[in-house]
Amino acid sequence: MIIKKLIKNDAEDYRNIRLEALHSNPDSFGTIYHEETITTVDNFRNRIPVNNNNFMLGCYDDKKLIGIVAFFQEERLKLQHKAYIRSMYVKQEYRRKGIGKLLVQELIEKAKAIANFS
């Protein structure tokens, strides 16, 4: 298994796992599945952060995206010591195998490398 930062080219994989997450665990997210089904791959591409202070990680088993988690740091200077973990999801068949833990551990390591965040 490989954990990596998602890039714009991962938009289709991201859309697929996001729709699965919303469908299988609707109470865990603030978005409604039916609203997201009409969202295009291009829109999902634009949601993938590309700067160093905000990022999304994906866990791949071979070439299959099986888990995601996102990190968003506050932008305002006075609040840059704060950040949020969002959009955590692991596919049902991969749960209870430590994948969520690995995603969060990697997220923490990458967050520690951000200049204004500790």
Buried (B, 14 or more C-beta within 10 A) or exposed (E): BEBEBBBEEBBEBBBBBBBBBBEEEEEEBEEEBEEBEEBEEEEBBEBBBEEEBBBBBBBBBEEEBBBBBBBBBBEEEEEBEEBEBEBBBBBEEBEEBEBBEBBBEBBEEBBEEBEEBE
